[in-house]
Amino acid sequence: MSNARVRTWRTQFTPWRSAGNRTETGATADEIVQSTGWVFNNETGKQLTLADFVQTGDKEVRRYMRQFGFTPEQLAPLTLLEIGSGIGRMTASFTQQCAQVIATDVDAAFLERCHETVGQHGRPERLRTTHVTDGRTLQVGDRSVDVVFSYITLQHCERSDALSLTREAVRVARDGATIMLNYRSWVPADVVLIPLGVLVRALWRLPIVGGRLSQQRWATRFGWQANRLSPDDVLGYLYKQPGVEQRLGEITVHHSAKRARSAKQAGVTVQPLNRVNASHWWLVIHLKG
């Protein structure tokens, strides 16, 4: 697979590029997880193994599939597309549960490691990968998958890219498919976090210093969150896209019990979901059959 990076580089992807470079050093899978695991799920530590890393993903996959109404029997014959697979933390579990899995990511090196992760902890014969070369469109055919899933990925995209990927999720989903996308919205702490993020991303552009800073977890936590999108932002955008509104069926916005969200669009269900971060929310769309 090509080692090409995103053609038009987004500054907030710098930590992924740094981590991606480290995946190409020839280190073992465990060593890669120990040095880059925090990029994907905040796990750090010299004792962390790939098996531990994948286990955290498996637990979350099973929880979210259960919460969003999927039984193992329902998932078994389906094709699932994952937006933002990284090195396969959740992908391995998806290949255990679905007939086919398409893993997508902005970094080709991550996708190579994703194959390795699934080879050790999943079903590699069920996996194929596709590189999101421009950060905003999926190289997947129209109406070709049964499930689209994305977790803690879209918040790291430019606002316009995140919205574009949301539209792409609808495009690639078959009639009757289910789309489950995770976003980050505004919380009071963003009054401080947003300006700090702008500053950190500016520092990442500096020669030498920027590259080193992007490998520091404390700095990355400020710099990699590139947007805040509310349910109205996302749904308002989708409803304006040609051919999209007529495909949308049941729509549910799931938010943290600690922080309520709302949606202006008629017919949208808004309800709390257990174990959701106060700054996050989920959009679940069942397309018309």
One Martini backbone bead per residue (centre of mass of N, CA, C, O) as a GRO file, in nm:
protein
  289
    1MET     BB    1   0.099   0.034   0.018
    2SER     BB    2   0.084   0.349   0.020
    3ASN     BB    3   0.264   0.637   0.185
    4ALA     BB    4   0.074   0.845   0.138
    5ARG     BB    5  -0.058   1.146   0.206
    6VAL     BB    6  -0.240   1.393   0.244
    7ARG     BB    7  -0.261   1.626   0.005
    8THR     BB    8  -0.421   1.816   0.205
    9TRP     BB    9  -0.300   1.938   0.485
   10ARG     BB   10  -0.400   1.912   0.816
   11THR     BB   11  -0.289   2.026   1.110
   12GLN     BB   12  -0.457   1.829   1.307
   13PHE     BB   13  -0.294   1.568   1.175
   14THR     BB   14  -0.004   1.566   1.293
   15PRO     BB   15  -0.017   1.335   1.507
   16TRP     BB   16  -0.076   1.118   1.294
   17ARG     BB   17   0.179   1.153   1.131
   18SER     BB   18   0.374   1.089   1.359
   19ALA     BB   19   0.254   0.811   1.416
   20GLY     BB   20   0.281   0.703   1.129
   21ASN     BB   21   0.590   0.715   1.119
   22ARG     BB   22   0.627   0.508   1.354
   23THR     BB   23   0.489   0.264   1.195
   24GLU     BB   24   0.758   0.266   0.981
   25THR     BB   25   1.014   0.147   1.167
   26GLY     BB   26   0.969  -0.178   1.247
   27ALA     BB   27   0.809  -0.216   1.475
   28THR     BB   28   0.621  -0.354   1.684
   29ALA     BB   29   0.300  -0.360   1.776
   30ASP     BB   30   0.350  -0.299   2.076
   31GLU     BB   31   0.536  -0.053   2.033
   32ILE     BB   32   0.333   0.120   1.884
   33VAL     BB   33   0.121   0.135   2.109
   34GLN     BB   34   0.309   0.258   2.329
   35SER     BB   35   0.364   0.529   2.141
   36THR     BB   36   0.039   0.571   2.004
   37GLY     BB   37  -0.227   0.504   2.167
   38TRP     BB   38  -0.323   0.801   2.248
   39VAL     BB   39  -0.440   0.876   1.964
   40PHE     BB   40  -0.700   0.667   1.995
   41ASN     BB   41  -0.755   0.614   2.350
   42ASN     BB   42  -0.541   0.727   2.578
   43GLU     BB   43  -0.337   0.506   2.582
   44THR     BB   44  -0.066   0.432   2.804
   45GLY     BB   45   0.238   0.258   2.817
   46LYS     BB   46   0.484   0.005   2.844
   47GLN     BB   47   0.257  -0.238   2.894
   48LEU     BB   48   0.117  -0.205   2.641
   49THR     BB   49  -0.078  -0.395   2.421
   50LEU     BB   50  -0.243  -0.494   2.150
   51ALA     BB   51  -0.449  -0.663   2.304
   52ASP     BB   52  -0.539  -0.438   2.495
   53PHE     BB   53  -0.622  -0.235   2.279
   54VAL     BB   54  -0.841  -0.415   2.142
   55GLN     BB   55  -1.016  -0.464   2.392
   56THR     BB   56  -1.124  -0.176   2.414
   57GLY     BB   57  -1.270  -0.188   2.140
   58ASP     BB   58  -1.454  -0.432   2.186
   59LYS     BB   59  -1.619  -0.313   2.418
   60GLU     BB   60  -1.731  -0.069   2.254
   61VAL     BB   61  -1.862  -0.214   2.023
   62ARG     BB   62  -2.063  -0.382   2.190
   63ARG     BB   63  -2.200  -0.147   2.329
   64TYR     BB   64  -2.297   0.019   2.081
   65MET     BB   65  -2.452  -0.200   1.936
   66ARG     BB   66  -2.650  -0.244   2.166
   67GLN     BB   67  -2.754   0.053   2.201
   68PHE     BB   68  -2.832   0.059   1.870
   69GLY     BB   69  -2.979  -0.245   1.818
   70PHE     BB   70  -2.760  -0.476   1.782
   71THR     BB   71  -2.717  -0.796   1.700
   72PRO     BB   72  -2.518  -1.049   1.612
   73GLU     BB   73  -2.718  -1.158   1.397
   74GLN     BB   74  -2.748  -0.887   1.240
   75LEU     BB   75  -2.437  -0.840   1.172
   76ALA     BB   76  -2.325  -1.095   1.022
   77PRO     BB   77  -2.424  -1.005   0.702
   78LEU     BB   78  -2.269  -0.734   0.710
   79THR     BB   79  -2.160  -0.416   0.587
   80LEU     BB   80  -1.890  -0.221   0.722
   81LEU     BB   81  -1.810   0.125   0.778
   82GLU     BB   82  -1.507   0.294   0.884
   83ILE     BB   83  -1.444   0.612   1.017
   84GLY     BB   84  -1.146   0.598   1.152
   85SER     BB   85  -0.947   0.332   1.227
   86GLY     BB   86  -0.660   0.335   1.220
   87ILE     BB   87  -0.499   0.042   1.366
   88GLY     BB   88  -0.772  -0.131   1.476
   89ARG     BB   89  -0.916  -0.125   1.755
   90MET     BB   90  -1.223  -0.181   1.632
   91THR     BB   91  -1.196  -0.348   1.370
   92ALA     BB   92  -1.148  -0.631   1.476
   93SER     BB   93  -1.434  -0.662   1.592
   94PHE     BB   94  -1.593  -0.618   1.332
   95THR     BB   95  -1.476  -0.876   1.188
   96GLN     BB   96  -1.617  -1.073   1.397
   97GLN     BB   97  -1.931  -0.960   1.327
   98CYS     BB   98  -1.885  -0.916   1.019
   99ALA     BB   99  -1.865  -0.996   0.687
  100GLN     BB  100  -1.776  -0.689   0.625
  101VAL     BB  101  -1.490  -0.452   0.613
  102ILE     BB  102  -1.438  -0.092   0.590
  103ALA     BB  103  -1.140   0.081   0.620
  104THR     BB  104  -1.080   0.425   0.712
  105ASP     BB  105  -0.815   0.676   0.634
  106VAL     BB  106  -0.572   0.940   0.619
  107ASP     BB  107  -0.359   0.702   0.683
  108ALA     BB  108  -0.179   0.456   0.529
  109ALA     BB  109  -0.011   0.340   0.766
  110PHE     BB  110  -0.248   0.263   0.942
  111LEU     BB  111  -0.373   0.058   0.743
  112GLU     BB  112  -0.142  -0.140   0.760
  113ARG     BB  113  -0.173  -0.189   1.069
  114CYS     BB  114  -0.464  -0.283   1.055
  115HIS     BB  115  -0.401  -0.548   0.917
  116GLU     BB  116  -0.228  -0.656   1.149
  117THR     BB  117  -0.436  -0.645   1.373
  118VAL     BB  118  -0.647  -0.828   1.232
  119GLY     BB  119  -0.456  -1.070   1.190
  120GLN     BB  120  -0.437  -1.118   1.514
  121HIS     BB  121  -0.765  -1.019   1.614
  122GLY     BB  122  -0.921  -1.117   1.353
  123ARG     BB  123  -1.068  -1.107   1.010
  124PRO     BB  124  -0.890  -1.056   0.727
  125GLU     BB  125  -1.095  -1.166   0.502
  126ARG     BB  126  -1.304  -0.911   0.583
  127LEU     BB  127  -1.088  -0.696   0.489
  128ARG     BB  128  -1.084  -0.352   0.382
  129THR     BB  129  -0.914  -0.066   0.242
  130THR     BB  130  -0.928   0.309   0.250
  131HIS     BB  131  -0.802   0.606   0.138
  132VAL     BB  132  -0.830   0.943   0.260
  133THR     BB  133  -0.674   1.166   0.069
  134ASP     BB  134  -0.864   1.447   0.129
  135GLY     BB  135  -1.045   1.418   0.410
  136ARG     BB  136  -1.374   1.399   0.258
  137THR     BB  137  -1.365   1.129   0.082
  138LEU     BB  138  -1.501   0.819  -0.040
  139GLN     BB  139  -1.373   0.514  -0.195
  140VAL     BB  140  -1.698   0.445  -0.244
  141GLY     BB  141  -1.979   0.325  -0.335
  142ASP     BB  142  -2.292   0.351  -0.390
  143ARG     BB  143  -2.491   0.179  -0.199
  144SER     BB  144  -2.270  -0.058  -0.034
  145VAL     BB  145  -2.369  -0.035   0.273
  146ASP     BB  146  -2.516  -0.111   0.601
  147VAL     BB  147  -2.284   0.035   0.776
  148VAL     BB  148  -2.198   0.337   0.960
  149PHE     BB  149  -1.892   0.421   1.143
  150SER     BB  150  -1.804   0.678   1.402
  151TYR     BB  151  -1.527   0.747   1.637
  152ILE     BB  152  -1.349   1.001   1.739
  153THR     BB  153  -1.305   1.178   1.442
  154LEU     BB  154  -1.471   1.436   1.338
  155GLN     BB  155  -1.341   1.640   1.550
  156HIS     BB  156  -1.053   1.635   1.370
  157CYS     BB  157  -1.191   1.794   1.157
  158GLU     BB  158  -1.280   1.992   0.952
  159ARG     BB  159  -1.580   2.112   0.924
  160SER     BB  160  -1.619   2.054   0.616
  161ASP     BB  161  -1.519   1.758   0.634
  162ALA     BB  162  -1.723   1.646   0.835
  163LEU     BB  163  -1.969   1.708   0.659
  164SER     BB  164  -1.880   1.551   0.411
  165LEU     BB  165  -1.865   1.272   0.556
  166THR     BB  166  -2.163   1.265   0.622
  167ARG     BB  167  -2.262   1.261   0.333
  168GLU     BB  168  -2.100   1.007   0.255
  169ALA     BB  169  -2.248   0.813   0.442
  170VAL     BB  170  -2.510   0.827   0.281
  171ARG     BB  171  -2.410   0.749  -0.002
  172VAL     BB  172  -2.288   0.450   0.081
  173ALA     BB  173  -2.564   0.380   0.178
  174ARG     BB  174  -2.810   0.182   0.192
  175ASP     BB  175  -3.111   0.097   0.185
  176GLY     BB  176  -3.173   0.058   0.534
  177ALA     BB  177  -2.951   0.176   0.671
  178THR     BB  178  -2.695   0.246   0.924
  179ILE     BB  179  -2.598   0.548   1.102
  180MET     BB  180  -2.295   0.613   1.314
  181LEU     BB  181  -2.216   0.930   1.463
  182ASN     BB  182  -1.951   1.118   1.611
  183TYR     BB  183  -1.950   1.418   1.818
  184ARG     BB  184  -1.853   1.757   1.893
  185SER     BB  185  -1.946   1.999   2.129
  186TRP     BB  186  -2.031   2.248   2.328
  187VAL     BB  187  -1.853   2.378   2.611
  188PRO     BB  188  -1.739   2.585   2.850
  189ALA     BB  189  -1.428   2.506   2.813
  190ASP     BB  190  -1.400   2.626   2.514
  191VAL     BB  191  -1.308   2.911   2.587
  192VAL     BB  192  -1.012   2.782   2.618
  193LEU     BB  193  -0.959   2.546   2.411
  194ILE     BB  194  -0.978   2.687   2.137
  195PRO     BB  195  -0.739   2.890   2.158
  196LEU     BB  196  -0.528   2.671   2.223
  197GLY     BB  197  -0.561   2.517   1.959
  198VAL     BB  198  -0.466   2.740   1.772
  199LEU     BB  199  -0.183   2.766   1.894
  200VAL     BB  200  -0.081   2.475   1.857
  201ARG     BB  201  -0.117   2.463   1.547
  202ALA     BB  202   0.088   2.687   1.496
  203LEU     BB  203   0.333   2.539   1.626
  204TRP     BB  204   0.334   2.290   1.429
  205ARG     BB  205   0.457   2.470   1.185
  206LEU     BB  206   0.721   2.456   1.307
  207PRO     BB  207   1.031   2.391   1.286
  208ILE     BB  208   1.097   2.101   1.470
  209VAL     BB  209   0.915   2.184   1.709
  210GLY     BB  210   0.647   2.081   1.592
  211GLY     BB  211   0.714   1.777   1.579
  212ARG     BB  212   0.770   1.740   1.883
  213LEU     BB  213   0.500   1.852   1.994
  214SER     BB  214   0.312   1.633   1.844
  215GLN     BB  215   0.430   1.401   2.061
  216GLN     BB  216   0.263   1.546   2.282
  217ARG     BB  217  -0.010   1.491   2.463
  218TRP     BB  218  -0.080   1.771   2.589
  219ALA     BB  219  -0.084   1.924   2.314
  220THR     BB  220  -0.278   1.747   2.149
  221ARG     BB  221  -0.536   1.787   2.320
  222PHE     BB  222  -0.564   2.083   2.200
  223GLY     BB  223  -0.505   2.055   1.867
  224TRP     BB  224  -0.709   1.811   1.744
  225GLN     BB  225  -0.966   1.993   1.786
  226ALA     BB  226  -1.133   2.144   1.505
  227ASN     BB  227  -1.442   2.109   1.608
  228ARG     BB  228  -1.793   2.221   1.642
  229LEU     BB  229  -2.101   2.026   1.648
  230SER     BB  230  -2.429   2.038   1.607
  231PRO     BB  231  -2.720   1.903   1.523
  232ASP     BB  232  -2.804   2.148   1.346
  233ASP     BB  233  -2.555   2.157   1.170
  234VAL     BB  234  -2.579   1.871   1.046
  235LEU     BB  235  -2.880   1.862   0.959
  236GLY     BB  236  -2.883   2.123   0.796
  237TYR     BB  237  -2.684   2.019   0.588
  238LEU     BB  238  -2.823   1.760   0.489
  239TYR     BB  239  -3.098   1.895   0.395
  240LYS     BB  240  -2.932   2.055   0.154
  241GLN     BB  241  -2.872   1.797   0.007
  242PRO     BB  242  -2.893   1.638  -0.270
  243GLY     BB  243  -3.095   1.351  -0.214
  244VAL     BB  244  -3.114   1.316   0.112
  245GLU     BB  245  -3.385   1.367   0.264
  246GLN     BB  246  -3.550   1.127   0.120
  247ARG     BB  247  -3.362   0.902   0.278
  248LEU     BB  248  -3.454   0.984   0.552
  249GLY     BB  249  -3.554   0.857   0.846
  250GLU     BB  250  -3.473   0.770   1.134
  251ILE     BB  251  -3.382   1.013   1.394
  252THR     BB  252  -3.108   1.021   1.639
  253VAL     BB  253  -3.012   1.196   1.935
  254HIS     BB  254  -2.731   1.133   2.138
  255HIS     BB  255  -2.673   1.214   2.480
  256SER     BB  256  -2.573   1.320   2.760
  257ALA     BB  257  -2.693   1.321   3.084
  258LYS     BB  258  -2.517   1.591   3.155
  259ARG     BB  259  -2.605   1.700   2.849
  260ALA     BB  260  -2.817   1.863   2.665
  261ARG     BB  261  -2.990   1.841   2.356
  262SER     BB  262  -3.087   1.968   2.027
  263ALA     BB  263  -3.354   1.985   1.763
  264LYS     BB  264  -3.527   2.147   1.502
  265GLN     BB  265  -3.605   1.912   1.354
  266ALA     BB  266  -3.851   1.736   1.248
  267GLY     BB  267  -3.869   1.408   1.397
  268VAL     BB  268  -3.642   1.428   1.607
  269THR     BB  269  -3.476   1.234   1.831
  270VAL     BB  270  -3.404   1.310   2.182
  271GLN     BB  271  -3.152   1.134   2.384
  272PRO     BB  272  -3.010   0.970   2.626
  273LEU     BB  273  -2.676   0.823   2.697
  274ASN     BB  274  -2.482   0.607   2.823
  275ARG     BB  275  -2.151   0.682   2.840
  276VAL     BB  276  -2.133   0.993   2.756
  277ASN     BB  277  -1.979   1.252   2.685
  278ALA     BB  278  -2.061   1.582   2.743
  279SER     BB  279  -1.927   1.671   2.446
  280HIS     BB  280  -2.095   1.445   2.319
  281TRP     BB  281  -2.252   1.297   2.017
  282TRP     BB  282  -2.512   1.116   1.844
  283LEU     BB  283  -2.581   0.998   1.510
  284VAL     BB  284  -2.883   0.824   1.411
  285ILE     BB  285  -2.951   0.662   1.096
  286HIS     BB  286  -3.240   0.548   0.921
  287LEU     BB  287  -3.288   0.442   0.626
  288LYS     BB  288  -3.478   0.404   0.379
  289GLY     BB  289  -3.603   0.106   0.211
   0.00000   0.00000   0.00000
